[in-house]
Every structure is written in C-alpha cells, then in structure tokens.
Amino acid sequence: MGNETSKPDFSDVQGGASSTAPDAAAQTYTVVSGDNLSKIAKHVYGNANEWHRIFDANRDQLDNPDRIAPGQVLKIPAKA
C-alpha cells in the first residue's frame, strides 16, 4: 500500500476551552441622575419588577434599594 499518508498524532492533546468574550454575568450599569432600581430593571430586563435582582447583586454596596447615587456602578446579573 504505497499510497498511505501518515495521520497526525493527537494522543497527547488535552481538551479544554477558552474564551476572550466578556462574561455575561459581569455586566455593569452606571447610575445617572433620576435613576432608581425599577427604571434600571425596566431598561435592562424589560420588567421594572425585577429591581430586586439588581439590589440583591449589589448588597455589598447598597443598604436600601431607594438610595442609589449618580456615578455608582452597579452589577447587573445575567438575564434568567
């Protein structure tokens, strides 16, 4: 069989995945004057009633959902 071609040897290759795409869960939103969590939720999720998701994700910097300040950067959890 003189027409045989050698096949590449991948026996030592390990599987895995890598990506440079931004993490969907790492989205942020910078508060502007006039914002509240309901407005932000309406903008991001299309439903103002989802404000609690944003509040829960930012409990490290928010004590009260009614007290957000312009310039504050909030973490926005990924859409479910």
Secondary structure, 3 states (H helix, E strand, C coil): CCCCCCCCCCCCCCCCCCCCCCCHHHCEEECCCCCCHHHHHHHHHCCHHHHHHHHHHCCCCCCCCCCCCCCCEEECCCCC
